[in-house]
């Protein structure tokens, strides 16, 4: 008796959505790391005040997205493969 493994192929749109979700997770992780590193922190003298503080998170997130788009730290790829494997189960 032979047991065959069933291989499920994801639709290209599902695969694209999964990759995008993994990339966005990496970007959010990187944004938190940038925040911890003090990137975007308002300087004491000659700072932009409350407005700058409020929009600094948008700047960090966009910087993190650019980092993730350019390879990031490899977290998105690891997340993608883990999520894809989970969906195949």
PyMOL Python script that loads the backbone (N, CA, C, O; Angstrom):
from pymol import cmd

cmd.read_pdbstr("""\
ATOM      1  N   UNK A   1       0.841  -1.176   0.000  1.00  0.00           N
ATOM      2  CA  UNK A   1       0.000   0.000   0.000  1.00  0.00           C
ATOM      3  C   UNK A   1       0.892   1.247   0.000  1.00  0.00           C
ATOM      4  O   UNK A   1       1.751   1.410   0.867  1.00  0.00           O
ATOM      5  N   UNK A   2       0.679   2.094  -0.956  1.00  0.00           N
ATOM      6  CA  UNK A   2       1.499   3.291  -1.102  1.00  0.00           C
ATOM      7  C   UNK A   2       0.742   4.520  -0.606  1.00  0.00           C
ATOM      8  O   UNK A   2      -0.430   4.711  -0.931  1.00  0.00           O
ATOM      9  N   UNK A   3       1.414   5.339   0.172  1.00  0.00           N
ATOM     10  CA  UNK A   3       0.803   6.566   0.680  1.00  0.00           C
ATOM     11  C   UNK A   3       1.371   7.727  -0.121  1.00  0.00           C
ATOM     12  O   UNK A   3       2.585   7.910  -0.207  1.00  0.00           O
ATOM     13  N   UNK A   4       0.480   8.494  -0.695  1.00  0.00           N
ATOM     14  CA  UNK A   4       0.911   9.658  -1.459  1.00  0.00           C
ATOM     15  C   UNK A   4       0.652  10.917  -0.660  1.00  0.00           C
ATOM     16  O   UNK A   4      -0.409  11.092  -0.061  1.00  0.00           O
ATOM     17  N   UNK A   5       1.628  11.773  -0.664  1.00  0.00           N
ATOM     18  CA  UNK A   5       1.458  13.072  -0.013  1.00  0.00           C
ATOM     19  C   UNK A   5       0.752  14.008  -0.982  1.00  0.00           C
ATOM     20  O   UNK A   5       1.108  14.086  -2.158  1.00  0.00           O
ATOM     21  N   UNK A   6      -0.224  14.697  -0.491  1.00  0.00           N
ATOM     22  CA  UNK A   6      -0.940  15.653  -1.312  1.00  0.00           C
ATOM     23  C   UNK A   6      -0.252  17.004  -1.201  1.00  0.00           C
ATOM     24  O   UNK A   6      -0.044  17.523  -0.104  1.00  0.00           O
ATOM     25  N   UNK A   7       0.094  17.558  -2.337  1.00  0.00           N
ATOM     26  CA  UNK A   7       0.743  18.861  -2.359  1.00  0.00           C
ATOM     27  C   UNK A   7      -0.298  19.884  -2.782  1.00  0.00           C
ATOM     28  O   UNK A   7      -0.881  19.804  -3.863  1.00  0.00           O
ATOM     29  N   UNK A   8      -0.512  20.843  -1.902  1.00  0.00           N
ATOM     30  CA  UNK A   8      -1.458  21.908  -2.204  1.00  0.00           C
ATOM     31  C   UNK A   8      -0.680  23.111  -2.727  1.00  0.00           C
ATOM     32  O   UNK A   8       0.265  23.588  -2.098  1.00  0.00           O
ATOM     33  N   UNK A   9      -1.097  23.577  -3.875  1.00  0.00           N
ATOM     34  CA  UNK A   9      -0.481  24.769  -4.436  1.00  0.00           C
ATOM     35  C   UNK A   9      -1.339  25.964  -4.102  1.00  0.00           C
ATOM     36  O   UNK A   9      -2.563  25.929  -4.222  1.00  0.00           O
ATOM     37  N   UNK A  10      -0.678  27.020  -3.680  1.00  0.00           N
ATOM     38  CA  UNK A  10      -1.398  28.249  -3.391  1.00  0.00           C
ATOM     39  C   UNK A  10      -1.593  29.016  -4.697  1.00  0.00           C
ATOM     40  O   UNK A  10      -0.754  28.976  -5.598  1.00  0.00           O
ATOM     41  N   UNK A  11      -2.700  29.698  -4.769  1.00  0.00           N
ATOM     42  CA  UNK A  11      -2.936  30.567  -5.915  1.00  0.00           C
ATOM     43  C   UNK A  11      -1.919  31.705  -5.875  1.00  0.00           C
ATOM     44  O   UNK A  11      -1.513  32.125  -4.791  1.00  0.00           O
ATOM     45  N   UNK A  12      -1.503  32.208  -7.028  1.00  0.00           N
ATOM     46  CA  UNK A  12      -0.535  33.317  -7.034  1.00  0.00           C
ATOM     47  C   UNK A  12      -0.993  34.524  -6.217  1.00  0.00           C
ATOM     48  O   UNK A  12      -0.173  35.199  -5.594  1.00  0.00           O
ATOM     49  N   UNK A  13      -2.290  34.796  -6.218  1.00  0.00           N
ATOM     50  CA  UNK A  13      -2.787  35.935  -5.433  1.00  0.00           C
ATOM     51  C   UNK A  13      -2.637  35.668  -3.936  1.00  0.00           C
ATOM     52  O   UNK A  13      -2.339  36.585  -3.170  1.00  0.00           O
ATOM     53  N   UNK A  14      -2.843  34.413  -3.516  1.00  0.00           N
ATOM     54  CA  UNK A  14      -2.661  34.055  -2.103  1.00  0.00           C
ATOM     55  C   UNK A  14      -1.189  34.159  -1.708  1.00  0.00           C
ATOM     56  O   UNK A  14      -0.849  34.648  -0.630  1.00  0.00           O
ATOM     57  N   UNK A  15      -0.335  33.691  -2.601  1.00  0.00           N
ATOM     58  CA  UNK A  15       1.093  33.733  -2.336  1.00  0.00           C
ATOM     59  C   UNK A  15       1.570  35.182  -2.222  1.00  0.00           C
ATOM     60  O   UNK A  15       2.372  35.508  -1.346  1.00  0.00           O
ATOM     61  N   UNK A  16       1.080  36.040  -3.101  1.00  0.00           N
ATOM     62  CA  UNK A  16       1.451  37.460  -3.076  1.00  0.00           C
ATOM     63  C   UNK A  16       0.966  38.116  -1.778  1.00  0.00           C
ATOM     64  O   UNK A  16       1.697  38.889  -1.159  1.00  0.00           O
ATOM     65  N   UNK A  17      -0.264  37.806  -1.373  1.00  0.00           N
ATOM     66  CA  UNK A  17      -0.824  38.372  -0.139  1.00  0.00           C
ATOM     67  C   UNK A  17      -0.035  37.893   1.077  1.00  0.00           C
ATOM     68  O   UNK A  17       0.198  38.666   2.007  1.00  0.00           O
ATOM     69  N   UNK A  18       0.373  36.640   1.079  1.00  0.00           N
ATOM     70  CA  UNK A  18       1.147  36.084   2.184  1.00  0.00           C
ATOM     71  C   UNK A  18       2.521  36.748   2.272  1.00  0.00           C
ATOM     72  O   UNK A  18       2.989  37.078   3.362  1.00  0.00           O
ATOM     73  N   UNK A  19       3.164  36.943   1.118  1.00  0.00           N
ATOM     74  CA  UNK A  19       4.463  37.631   1.096  1.00  0.00           C
ATOM     75  C   UNK A  19       4.332  39.065   1.605  1.00  0.00           C
ATOM     76  O   UNK A  19       5.182  39.542   2.357  1.00  0.00           O
ATOM     77  N   UNK A  20       3.266  39.750   1.193  1.00  0.00           N
ATOM     78  CA  UNK A  20       3.038  41.132   1.609  1.00  0.00           C
ATOM     79  C   UNK A  20       2.801  41.207   3.122  1.00  0.00           C
ATOM     80  O   UNK A  20       3.308  42.106   3.793  1.00  0.00           O
ATOM     81  N   UNK A  21       2.035  40.266   3.645  1.00  0.00           N
ATOM     82  CA  UNK A  21       1.778  40.238   5.093  1.00  0.00           C
ATOM     83  C   UNK A  21       3.077  40.001   5.864  1.00  0.00           C
ATOM     84  O   UNK A  21       3.311  40.633   6.894  1.00  0.00           O
ATOM     85  N   UNK A  22       3.911  39.103   5.375  1.00  0.00           N
ATOM     86  CA  UNK A  22       5.191  38.820   6.031  1.00  0.00           C
ATOM     87  C   UNK A  22       6.100  40.047   5.971  1.00  0.00           C
ATOM     88  O   UNK A  22       6.782  40.360   6.946  1.00  0.00           O
ATOM     89  N   UNK A  23       6.113  40.741   4.836  1.00  0.00           N
ATOM     90  CA  UNK A  23       6.933  41.937   4.693  1.00  0.00           C
ATOM     91  C   UNK A  23       6.450  43.045   5.636  1.00  0.00           C
ATOM     92  O   UNK A  23       7.256  43.755   6.238  1.00  0.00           O
ATOM     93  N   UNK A  24       5.138  43.181   5.755  1.00  0.00           N
ATOM     94  CA  UNK A  24       4.585  44.211   6.638  1.00  0.00           C
ATOM     95  C   UNK A  24       4.882  43.895   8.101  1.00  0.00           C
ATOM     96  O   UNK A  24       5.133  44.807   8.889  1.00  0.00           O
ATOM     97  N   UNK A  25       4.857  42.621   8.471  1.00  0.00           N
ATOM     98  CA  UNK A  25       5.233  42.230   9.842  1.00  0.00           C
ATOM     99  C   UNK A  25       6.689  42.581  10.121  1.00  0.00           C
ATOM    100  O   UNK A  25       7.021  43.085  11.193  1.00  0.00           O
ATOM    101  N   UNK A  26       7.556  42.308   9.142  1.00  0.00           N
ATOM    102  CA  UNK A  26       8.962  42.663   9.324  1.00  0.00           C
ATOM    103  C   UNK A  26       9.117  44.178   9.439  1.00  0.00           C
ATOM    104  O   UNK A  26       9.885  44.660  10.271  1.00  0.00           O
ATOM    105  N   UNK A  27       8.394  44.929   8.613  1.00  0.00           N
ATOM    106  CA  UNK A  27       8.473  46.390   8.662  1.00  0.00           C
ATOM    107  C   UNK A  27       8.041  46.917  10.028  1.00  0.00           C
ATOM    108  O   UNK A  27       8.682  47.815  10.574  1.00  0.00           O
ATOM    109  N   UNK A  28       6.982  46.376  10.575  1.00  0.00           N
ATOM    110  CA  UNK A  28       6.522  46.813  11.901  1.00  0.00           C
ATOM    111  C   UNK A  28       7.534  46.453  12.986  1.00  0.00           C
ATOM    112  O   UNK A  28       7.755  47.229  13.916  1.00  0.00           O
ATOM    113  N   UNK A  29       8.137  45.298  12.868  1.00  0.00           N
ATOM    114  CA  UNK A  29       9.188  44.904  13.808  1.00  0.00           C
ATOM    115  C   UNK A  29      10.365  45.873  13.720  1.00  0.00           C
ATOM    116  O   UNK A  29      10.878  46.336  14.738  1.00  0.00           O
ATOM    117  N   UNK A  30      10.785  46.172  12.493  1.00  0.00           N
ATOM    118  CA  UNK A  30      11.904  47.096  12.296  1.00  0.00           C
ATOM    119  C   UNK A  30      11.565  48.496  12.796  1.00  0.00           C
ATOM    120  O   UNK A  30      12.426  49.181  13.348  1.00  0.00           O
ATOM    121  N   UNK A  31      10.322  48.925  12.608  1.00  0.00           N
ATOM    122  CA  UNK A  31       9.901  50.244  13.101  1.00  0.00           C
ATOM    123  C   UNK A  31      10.035  50.317  14.622  1.00  0.00           C
ATOM    124  O   UNK A  31      10.462  51.339  15.160  1.00  0.00           O
ATOM    125  N   UNK A  32       9.679  49.251  15.306  1.00  0.00           N
ATOM    126  CA  UNK A  32       9.834  49.221  16.765  1.00  0.00           C
ATOM    127  C   UNK A  32      11.304  49.249  17.168  1.00  0.00           C
ATOM    128  O   UNK A  32      11.670  49.869  18.166  1.00  0.00           O
ATOM    129  N   UNK A  33      12.140  48.576  16.390  1.00  0.00           N
ATOM    130  CA  UNK A  33      13.575  48.593  16.678  1.00  0.00           C
ATOM    131  C   UNK A  33      14.147  49.994  16.445  1.00  0.00           C
ATOM    132  O   UNK A  33      14.985  50.457  17.219  1.00  0.00           O
ATOM    133  N   UNK A  34      13.698  50.667  15.386  1.00  0.00           N
ATOM    134  CA  UNK A  34      14.143  52.039  15.124  1.00  0.00           C
ATOM    135  C   UNK A  34      13.707  52.969  16.252  1.00  0.00           C
ATOM    136  O   UNK A  34      14.454  53.855  16.666  1.00  0.00           O
ATOM    137  N   UNK A  35      12.480  52.751  16.745  1.00  0.00           N
ATOM    138  CA  UNK A  35      11.978  53.566  17.856  1.00  0.00           C
ATOM    139  C   UNK A  35      12.847  53.362  19.093  1.00  0.00           C
ATOM    140  O   UNK A  35      13.204  54.325  19.770  1.00  0.00           O
ATOM    141  N   UNK A  36      13.183  52.116  19.384  1.00  0.00           N
ATOM    142  CA  UNK A  36      14.037  51.816  20.542  1.00  0.00           C
ATOM    143  C   UNK A  36      15.423  52.420  20.392  1.00  0.00           C
ATOM    144  O   UNK A  36      16.069  52.783  21.376  1.00  0.00           O
ATOM    145  N   UNK A  37      15.871  52.521  19.143  1.00  0.00           N
ATOM    146  CA  UNK A  37      17.191  53.103  18.883  1.00  0.00           C
ATOM    147  C   UNK A  37      17.175  54.625  18.936  1.00  0.00           C
ATOM    148  O   UNK A  37      18.227  55.262  18.877  1.00  0.00           O
ATOM    149  N   UNK A  38      15.987  55.209  19.046  1.00  0.00           N
ATOM    150  CA  UNK A  38      15.889  56.664  19.141  1.00  0.00           C
ATOM    151  C   UNK A  38      15.779  57.364  17.805  1.00  0.00           C
ATOM    152  O   UNK A  38      15.895  58.588  17.746  1.00  0.00           O
ATOM    153  N   UNK A  39      15.556  56.622  16.724  1.00  0.00           N
ATOM    154  CA  UNK A  39      15.404  57.225  15.400  1.00  0.00           C
ATOM    155  C   UNK A  39      14.085  57.991  15.368  1.00  0.00           C
ATOM    156  O   UNK A  39      13.039  57.454  15.734  1.00  0.00           O
ATOM    157  N   UNK A  40      14.140  59.230  14.935  1.00  0.00           N
ATOM    158  CA  UNK A  40      12.936  60.050  14.848  1.00  0.00           C
ATOM    159  C   UNK A  40      12.593  60.777  16.129  1.00  0.00           C
ATOM    160  O   UNK A  40      11.570  61.458  16.207  1.00  0.00           O
ATOM    161  N   UNK A  41      13.438  60.637  17.131  1.00  0.00           N
ATOM    162  CA  UNK A  41      13.187  61.306  18.403  1.00  0.00           C
ATOM    163  C   UNK A  41      13.414  62.810  18.225  1.00  0.00           C
ATOM    164  O   UNK A  41      14.385  63.229  17.597  1.00  0.00           O
ATOM    165  N   UNK A  42      12.520  63.602  18.777  1.00  0.00           N
ATOM    166  CA  UNK A  42      12.618  65.050  18.664  1.00  0.00           C
ATOM    167  C   UNK A  42      13.793  65.560  19.490  1.00  0.00           C
ATOM    168  O   UNK A  42      13.903  65.249  20.676  1.00  0.00           O
ATOM    169  N   UNK A  43      14.683  66.353  18.858  1.00  0.00           N
ATOM    170  CA  UNK A  43      15.788  66.916  19.631  1.00  0.00           C
ATOM    171  C   UNK A  43      15.278  67.944  20.636  1.00  0.00           C
ATOM    172  O   UNK A  43      14.249  68.586  20.423  1.00  0.00           O
ATOM    173  N   UNK A  44      16.001  68.084  21.710  1.00  0.00           N
ATOM    174  CA  UNK A  44      15.595  69.025  22.756  1.00  0.00           C
ATOM    175  C   UNK A  44      15.552  70.462  22.239  1.00  0.00           C
ATOM    176  O   UNK A  44      14.568  71.172  22.446  1.00  0.00           O
ATOM    177  N   UNK A  45      16.614  70.884  21.572  1.00  0.00           N
ATOM    178  CA  UNK A  45      16.685  72.261  21.060  1.00  0.00           C
ATOM    179  C   UNK A  45      16.281  72.289  19.588  1.00  0.00           C
ATOM    180  O   UNK A  45      16.690  71.430  18.807  1.00  0.00           O
ATOM    181  N   UNK A  46      15.502  73.251  19.230  1.00  0.00           N
ATOM    182  CA  UNK A  46      15.088  73.470  17.847  1.00  0.00           C
ATOM    183  C   UNK A  46      14.309  72.303  17.260  1.00  0.00           C
ATOM    184  O   UNK A  46      14.381  72.061  16.056  1.00  0.00           O
ATOM    185  N   UNK A  47      13.574  71.586  18.077  1.00  0.00           N
ATOM    186  CA  UNK A  47      12.753  70.477  17.605  1.00  0.00           C
ATOM    187  C   UNK A  47      11.452  70.986  17.021  1.00  0.00           C
ATOM    188  O   UNK A  47      11.135  72.171  17.125  1.00  0.00           O
ATOM    189  N   UNK A  48      10.710  70.100  16.415  1.00  0.00           N
ATOM    190  CA  UNK A  48       9.449  70.461  15.782  1.00  0.00           C
ATOM    191  C   UNK A  48       8.267  70.439  16.726  1.00  0.00           C
ATOM    192  O   UNK A  48       7.134  70.675  16.306  1.00  0.00           O
ATOM    193  N   UNK A  49       8.513  70.160  17.991  1.00  0.00           N
ATOM    194  CA  UNK A  49       7.445  70.182  18.972  1.00  0.00           C
ATOM    195  C   UNK A  49       6.524  68.976  18.894  1.00  0.00           C
ATOM    196  O   UNK A  49       6.910  67.898  18.442  1.00  0.00           O
ATOM    197  N   UNK A  50       5.300  69.188  19.346  1.00  0.00           N
ATOM    198  CA  UNK A  50       4.313  68.097  19.428  1.00  0.00           C
ATOM    199  C   UNK A  50       3.992  67.527  18.051  1.00  0.00           C
ATOM    200  O   UNK A  50       3.784  66.321  17.918  1.00  0.00           O
ATOM    201  N   UNK A  51       3.948  68.366  17.035  1.00  0.00           N
ATOM    202  CA  UNK A  51       3.658  67.896  15.676  1.00  0.00           C
ATOM    203  C   UNK A  51       4.693  66.914  15.184  1.00  0.00           C
ATOM    204  O   UNK A  51       4.358  65.893  14.583  1.00  0.00           O
ATOM    205  N   UNK A  52       5.941  67.219  15.436  1.00  0.00           N
ATOM    206  CA  UNK A  52       7.016  66.324  15.008  1.00  0.00           C
ATOM    207  C   UNK A  52       6.927  65.002  15.762  1.00  0.00           C
ATOM    208  O   UNK A  52       7.114  63.935  15.178  1.00  0.00           O
ATOM    209  N   UNK A  53       6.643  65.073  17.052  1.00  0.00           N
ATOM    210  CA  UNK A  53       6.495  63.855  17.851  1.00  0.00           C
ATOM    211  C   UNK A  53       5.379  62.972  17.305  1.00  0.00           C
ATOM    212  O   UNK A  53       5.511  61.749  17.255  1.00  0.00           O
ATOM    213  N   UNK A  54       4.281  63.602  16.897  1.00  0.00           N
ATOM    214  CA  UNK A  54       3.130  62.831  16.432  1.00  0.00           C
ATOM    215  C   UNK A  54       3.389  62.140  15.102  1.00  0.00           C
ATOM    216  O   UNK A  54       2.871  61.050  14.859  1.00  0.00           O
ATOM    217  N   UNK A  55       4.182  62.759  14.243  1.00  0.00           N
ATOM    218  CA  UNK A  55       4.404  62.191  12.918  1.00  0.00           C
ATOM    219  C   UNK A  55       5.682  61.369  12.807  1.00  0.00           C
ATOM    220  O   UNK A  55       5.941  60.778  11.759  1.00  0.00           O
ATOM    221  N   UNK A  56       6.477  61.320  13.859  1.00  0.00           N
ATOM    222  CA  UNK A  56       7.725  60.554  13.841  1.00  0.00           C
ATOM    223  C   UNK A  56       7.465  59.068  13.611  1.00  0.00           C
ATOM    224  O   UNK A  56       8.265  58.394  12.963  1.00  0.00           O
ATOM    225  N   UNK A  57       6.363  58.552  14.132  1.00  0.00           N
ATOM    226  CA  UNK A  57       6.064  57.125  13.954  1.00  0.00           C
ATOM    227  C   UNK A  57       5.806  56.792  12.485  1.00  0.00           C
ATOM    228  O   UNK A  57       6.158  55.706  12.023  1.00  0.00           O
ATOM    229  N   UNK A  58       5.189  57.728  11.749  1.00  0.00           N
ATOM    230  CA  UNK A  58       4.960  57.508  10.316  1.00  0.00           C
ATOM    231  C   UNK A  58       6.287  57.453   9.573  1.00  0.00           C
ATOM    232  O   UNK A  58       6.470  56.621   8.684  1.00  0.00           O
ATOM    233  N   UNK A  59       7.205  58.328   9.931  1.00  0.00           N
ATOM    234  CA  UNK A  59       8.517  58.338   9.297  1.00  0.00           C
ATOM    235  C   UNK A  59       9.268  57.035   9.571  1.00  0.00           C
ATOM    236  O   UNK A  59       9.854  56.442   8.666  1.00  0.00           O
ATOM    237  N   UNK A  60       9.243  56.596  10.844  1.00  0.00           N
ATOM    238  CA  UNK A  60       9.922  55.347  11.199  1.00  0.00           C
ATOM    239  C   UNK A  60       9.333  54.168  10.446  1.00  0.00           C
ATOM    240  O   UNK A  60      10.070  53.319   9.942  1.00  0.00           O
ATOM    241  N   UNK A  61       8.004  54.108  10.366  1.00  0.00           N
ATOM    242  CA  UNK A  61       7.369  52.991   9.675  1.00  0.00           C
ATOM    243  C   UNK A  61       7.725  52.992   8.190  1.00  0.00           C
ATOM    244  O   UNK A  61       7.969  51.931   7.615  1.00  0.00           O
ATOM    245  N   UNK A  62       7.758  54.156   7.570  1.00  0.00           N
ATOM    246  CA  UNK A  62       8.112  54.225   6.153  1.00  0.00           C
ATOM    247  C   UNK A  62       9.575  53.844   5.938  1.00  0.00           C
ATOM    248  O   UNK A  62       9.905  53.161   4.968  1.00  0.00           O
ATOM    249  N   UNK A  63      10.448  54.283   6.840  1.00  0.00           N
ATOM    250  CA  UNK A  63      11.850  53.869   6.752  1.00  0.00           C
ATOM    251  C   UNK A  63      11.967  52.354   6.907  1.00  0.00           C
ATOM    252  O   UNK A  63      12.736  51.710   6.194  1.00  0.00           O
ATOM    253  N   UNK A  64      11.213  51.799   7.824  1.00  0.00           N
ATOM    254  CA  UNK A  64      11.239  50.350   8.050  1.00  0.00           C
ATOM    255  C   UNK A  64      10.696  49.598   6.834  1.00  0.00           C
ATOM    256  O   UNK A  64      11.213  48.537   6.486  1.00  0.00           O
ATOM    257  N   UNK A  65       9.669  50.130   6.189  1.00  0.00           N
ATOM    258  CA  UNK A  65       9.138  49.493   4.968  1.00  0.00           C
ATOM    259  C   UNK A  65      10.186  49.486   3.862  1.00  0.00           C
ATOM    260  O   UNK A  65      10.340  48.499   3.142  1.00  0.00           O
ATOM    261  N   UNK A  66      10.905  50.599   3.737  1.00  0.00           N
ATOM    262  CA  UNK A  66      11.973  50.664   2.730  1.00  0.00           C
ATOM    263  C   UNK A  66      13.064  49.647   3.045  1.00  0.00           C
ATOM    264  O   UNK A  66      13.606  49.008   2.143  1.00  0.00           O
ATOM    265  N   UNK A  67      13.380  49.501   4.318  1.00  0.00           N
ATOM    266  CA  UNK A  67      14.384  48.508   4.726  1.00  0.00           C
ATOM    267  C   UNK A  67      13.905  47.100   4.381  1.00  0.00           C
ATOM    268  O   UNK A  67      14.665  46.298   3.839  1.00  0.00           O
ATOM    269  N   UNK A  68      12.649  46.800   4.694  1.00  0.00           N
ATOM    270  CA  UNK A  68      12.092  45.474   4.408  1.00  0.00           C
ATOM    271  C   UNK A  68      12.041  45.212   2.908  1.00  0.00           C
ATOM    272  O   UNK A  68      12.309  44.095   2.465  1.00  0.00           O
ATOM    273  N   UNK A  69      11.697  46.238   2.117  1.00  0.00           N
ATOM    274  CA  UNK A  69      11.651  46.093   0.658  1.00  0.00           C
ATOM    275  C   UNK A  69      13.021  45.783   0.069  1.00  0.00           C
ATOM    276  O   UNK A  69      13.129  45.140  -0.975  1.00  0.00           O
ATOM    277  N   UNK A  70      14.061  46.245   0.745  1.00  0.00           N
ATOM    278  CA  UNK A  70      15.428  46.042   0.262  1.00  0.00           C
ATOM    279  C   UNK A  70      16.124  44.870   0.946  1.00  0.00           C
ATOM    280  O   UNK A  70      17.352  44.824   1.008  1.00  0.00           O
ATOM    281  N   UNK A  71      15.353  43.935   1.453  1.00  0.00           N
ATOM    282  CA  UNK A  71      15.918  42.726   2.044  1.00  0.00           C
ATOM    283  C   UNK A  71      15.819  42.662   3.550  1.00  0.00           C
ATOM    284  O   UNK A  71      15.821  41.574   4.126  1.00  0.00           O
ATOM    285  N   UNK A  72      15.734  43.808   4.196  1.00  0.00           N
ATOM    286  CA  UNK A  72      15.574  43.837   5.649  1.00  0.00           C
ATOM    287  C   UNK A  72      16.578  42.972   6.370  1.00  0.00           C
ATOM    288  O   UNK A  72      17.761  42.955   6.029  1.00  0.00           O
ATOM    289  N   UNK A  73      16.107  42.263   7.354  1.00  0.00           N
ATOM    290  CA  UNK A  73      16.970  41.371   8.138  1.00  0.00           C
ATOM    291  C   UNK A  73      16.638  39.904   7.869  1.00  0.00           C
ATOM    292  O   UNK A  73      17.114  39.010   8.569  1.00  0.00           O
ATOM    293  N   UNK A  74      15.821  39.672   6.852  1.00  0.00           N
ATOM    294  CA  UNK A  74      15.466  38.301   6.487  1.00  0.00           C
ATOM    295  C   UNK A  74      14.271  37.742   7.240  1.00  0.00           C
ATOM    296  O   UNK A  74      13.897  36.585   7.046  1.00  0.00           O
ATOM    297  N   UNK A  75      13.679  38.548   8.088  1.00  0.00           N
ATOM    298  CA  UNK A  75      12.549  38.086   8.887  1.00  0.00           C
ATOM    299  C   UNK A  75      11.328  37.795   8.014  1.00  0.00           C
ATOM    300  O   UNK A  75      10.619  36.815   8.244  1.00  0.00           O
ATOM    301  N   UNK A  76      11.084  38.634   7.022  1.00  0.00           N
ATOM    302  CA  UNK A  76       9.913  38.453   6.155  1.00  0.00           C
ATOM    303  C   UNK A  76       9.970  37.112   5.435  1.00  0.00           C
ATOM    304  O   UNK A  76       8.957  36.421   5.325  1.00  0.00           O
ATOM    305  N   UNK A  77      11.139  36.747   4.949  1.00  0.00           N
ATOM    306  CA  UNK A  77      11.282  35.475   4.224  1.00  0.00           C
ATOM    307  C   UNK A  77      11.026  34.293   5.156  1.00  0.00           C
ATOM    308  O   UNK A  77      10.355  33.332   4.779  1.00  0.00           O
ATOM    309  N   UNK A  78      11.561  34.369   6.368  1.00  0.00           N
ATOM    310  CA  UNK A  78      11.332  33.302   7.350  1.00  0.00           C
ATOM    311  C   UNK A  78       9.854  33.202   7.718  1.00  0.00           C
ATOM    312  O   UNK A  78       9.294  32.109   7.801  1.00  0.00           O
ATOM    313  N   UNK A  79       9.234  34.356   7.937  1.00  0.00           N
ATOM    314  CA  UNK A  79       7.794  34.371   8.251  1.00  0.00           C
ATOM    315  C   UNK A  79       6.979  33.809   7.100  1.00  0.00           C
ATOM    316  O   UNK A  79       6.046  33.036   7.318  1.00  0.00           O
ATOM    317  N   UNK A  80       7.321  34.189   5.882  1.00  0.00           N
ATOM    318  CA  UNK A  80       6.597  33.707   4.701  1.00  0.00           C
ATOM    319  C   UNK A  80       6.632  32.191   4.638  1.00  0.00           C
ATOM    320  O   UNK A  80       5.594  31.550   4.469  1.00  0.00           O
ATOM    321  N   UNK A  81       7.821  31.612   4.772  1.00  0.00           N
ATOM    322  CA  UNK A  81       7.944  30.155   4.686  1.00  0.00           C
ATOM    323  C   UNK A  81       7.212  29.450   5.827  1.00  0.00           C
ATOM    324  O   UNK A  81       6.600  28.402   5.619  1.00  0.00           O
ATOM    325  N   UNK A  82       7.272  30.020   7.024  1.00  0.00           N
ATOM    326  CA  UNK A  82       6.569  29.421   8.159  1.00  0.00           C
ATOM    327  C   UNK A  82       5.057  29.483   7.964  1.00  0.00           C
ATOM    328  O   UNK A  82       4.351  28.515   8.244  1.00  0.00           O
ATOM    329  N   UNK A  83       4.565  30.618   7.487  1.00  0.00           N
ATOM    330  CA  UNK A  83       3.123  30.750   7.262  1.00  0.00           C
ATOM    331  C   UNK A  83       2.651  29.860   6.115  1.00  0.00           C
ATOM    332  O   UNK A  83       1.574  29.267   6.176  1.00  0.00           O
ATOM    333  N   UNK A  84       3.467  29.777   5.076  1.00  0.00           N
ATOM    334  CA  UNK A  84       3.109  28.939   3.924  1.00  0.00           C
ATOM    335  C   UNK A  84       3.052  27.469   4.339  1.00  0.00           C
ATOM    336  O   UNK A  84       2.145  26.736   3.946  1.00  0.00           O
ATOM    337  N   UNK A  85       4.018  27.057   5.126  1.00  0.00           N
ATOM    338  CA  UNK A  85       4.043  25.677   5.607  1.00  0.00           C
ATOM    339  C   UNK A  85       2.803  25.371   6.465  1.00  0.00           C
ATOM    340  O   UNK A  85       2.215  24.292   6.386  1.00  0.00           O
ATOM    341  N   UNK A  86       2.437  26.355   7.276  1.00  0.00           N
ATOM    342  CA  UNK A  86       1.261  26.207   8.138  1.00  0.00           C
ATOM    343  C   UNK A  86      -0.021  26.093   7.304  1.00  0.00           C
ATOM    344  O   UNK A  86      -0.927  25.330   7.640  1.00  0.00           O
ATOM    345  N   UNK A  87      -0.083  26.857   6.221  1.00  0.00           N
ATOM    346  CA  UNK A  87      -1.267  26.800   5.352  1.00  0.00           C
ATOM    347  C   UNK A  87      -1.334  25.480   4.589  1.00  0.00           C
ATOM    348  O   UNK A  87      -2.420  24.996   4.270  1.00  0.00           O
ATOM    349  N   UNK A  88      -0.164  24.900   4.298  1.00  0.00           N
ATOM    350  CA  UNK A  88      -0.133  23.641   3.570  1.00  0.00           C
ATOM    351  C   UNK A  88      -0.583  22.470   4.423  1.00  0.00           C
ATOM    352  O   UNK A  88      -1.002  21.440   3.895  1.00  0.00           O
ATOM    353  N   UNK A  89      -0.498  22.621   5.762  1.00  0.00           N
ATOM    354  CA  UNK A  89      -0.886  21.520   6.664  1.00  0.00           C
ATOM    355  C   UNK A  89      -2.350  21.293   6.691  1.00  0.00           C
ATOM    356  O   UNK A  89      -2.824  20.405   7.400  1.00  0.00           O
TER     357      UNK A  89
END
""", "prot")
cmd.dss("prot")
cmd.show_as("cartoon", "prot")
cmd.util.cbc("prot")
cmd.orient("prot")
